[in-house]
Amino acid sequence: MNILVVNVGSSTIKYQLFDMDNESVVCKGLLDKVGIKGSVLEHKHSGNKTKRIEKDIDDHKTGMDMILSVLLGDRTEDVRIDAVGHRVVHGGESFSASVVIDDSVIKAIEDCSSLAPLHNPPNLMGIMSCTELLPGIPHVAVFDTAFHQTMKPENYLYALPREAYEKYKVRRYGFHGTSHEYVSKVAAEILGKPYEECRMITLHLGSGASMAAIRNGLVVDTSMGFTPLEGLVMGTRTGDMDPAIVCYLMEKLNLSPDEMNDYLNKKSGLLGLSGVSADLRYVIEAAETGNQDAKEALEVYCQRIKGYIGNYMAKLNGCDCLVFTAGVGENSSLVRERVLEDLDALGIRLDKEKNNAGCMNCDISLPDTPTRIFIVPTNEELMIARETLELVK
């Protein structure tokens, strides 16, 4: 069975076509700058040949039409599409698992748009376009928030008046769920232990970053909250902070709500602290050349992660393994070392030689330590394809 995985952003459409008989990628691509001048489609075959099309694309439906034309018109490969898996950022409380899309699902995704105004509307446009252009085959919605819906009220409620939750659904939802689920299942295989018997902490560290505490295959807690702003320090997002700062800075800087939102989401994090870049690689380079702001930004970044490890170790009453993933988690030996130093009392001891080697899907902890440490490359697209296959086969 061939499954097309579609991830529609506000101005992008990413896609991969999987042959699920062997979980291989038939082809993949990215359409960039949808609705913006200079639209570009880069379509890659499994043989690494790339087709590049430069053509202004006004909307997502036109973009999907072009993508499908390239996909289905490609006679160099055995291309057919048997089902489509759609990434949807926010499912609210309506979805604790992936679902086959029908009118009621579309309505529920629309109802969640106020919770994710930058993500759900384009996700929905992708669904509407694909179902129109590819009728007669199953379409499945896979939600970033679904994996985290096993949290109990003590971990998802905020200490606000009850009406905030009961009327407006203000609560912790969590994000990156597809990534956390994928790497946690791979980690259980490495441990050689049933997934339903594992305690683990997954660390998705990229430009956006989040952590999850998982017990017996269920999420106990996660660092992102009502929006992806809460939790760890990120490329341009603040992470945790005193909420009174918002009102204080709005008054001092004379910012509107939209401007304040932009300040917290796009001008803060590593970029705001270091004054160098949102990209951790450049922050590390600057820190190593003596830039004090960059040094402090790096320390704040690592200490926040360390604090969440302690928090989640307490909530899990111990941990079988830590799982590092995503761009920073997979590639920065320095961050892993800084985060994990001086955690011996928690049963966490890093093998620095293995850490520097960056061995993927293997153990980088010292022998005979109770908490293992893994680096597991994430593959959200494959996870979406697997979820889709499970529902439609």
Phi, psi and omega in degrees: 000135176260128181238126176268126176255126185239130179232102186259122174256186183296327180224016181223157168226114175256146181208153171218139176253120183254137164270106188281356174296326178227011179057033178268154178271117178286312177196164181206167180189175179218125170257116185252152175065046173292129182078008180232147178299143179090027179300140182222131172251125173245115184246122184247131174278164177298336178275013177071012171283141183240133173252128182241126179236121176254110183201129181297128181244120188281328184208172185292326179296316177297322178296314179296322178301316180293317180300313181293327176297318179292316181297305187281342178268003183274101183272002178279349181225158176280084188258119168217161181234117182261336179197161181232130173254127184249127172283128175234128186291312190237120174250003180055216178268000185286333188229121174252007178201168177290154183218150170289134187281130170221188184298324181291325177292316178300319179296318180294322178294320175300318182295334180274357186297330178291338178276336179219069187294338180272342189246310185298318179302313176293325175303317181292322177299321178297318178296313182297319180295313183293319181293330177285319184277337179232068179284160173084001175235157181290142172238134186237137175261127178242120191260135175298330185272343191299316185300333184272000186285001175274357177299146177271162183307324182296342178252345178253347180275144170263154181277063178247164172307143186308329183298332180300321178275312188292325180266323190242003176057036175280112182197172174282128177251319183081152182220184185059023185301323181296320178293314180300319180294316182298308186289331179292324179289321175296319181298321178297322177295318179295320179294335185071036185227143178304136182305323184286000180240009186263147167245123182211159175240121180256137184237100176269098186248102176223207174300316165264146185217142176205160178233156177220141171259123187235125177236125177056037178081004182240141179284125176271317181202159177212157192275326176286152189242236178298325175228173177286011182279331186282156170108235185287159169291135183236186182304309181230006182253147186293322195072200185301140173196168177294120182297339178295339178299327182300307181296320181299312183287328176300321179287314184293322183261000180055053183257142173282167177304318179295320179293323178293319178300319178295319180300317184282326187266333188239346184241002187252212179062213179301320180299311182292318182290317186274330187069010185252303187192160170276348182272118185301329181300318181285328176295317178297316178302315180295320179298321182289340177265007173103005179291113186293320179298320179293320177301315182292321178300317180296319180293317178300316180303309184288321181294325178296318178296315180303317180299320179291327176300313178299316178303311185284329174300320179293317182290330179270350186057052182107172188205134177284323182200152167259139183234111178268134179210176182074180192308309180284313182301324181278330194246344184257098176294328180297313180297315179302317181294314181296319181294321190264356181291146178061040175244022182303323183296340178265006180079025181244114180223118185272137170274105188296326180294314178294323178299315180293331178287338177065039182295125181271143178058036177215172187274126178246021176264162176289153180300150173064025172260140187293330180255115180279160181231123182238150166249119182234114177299131180282157177209077183296324181296317178295322178297319178297318179297319180295317178299319180296314179301316183300324183279332189252346185289000000 
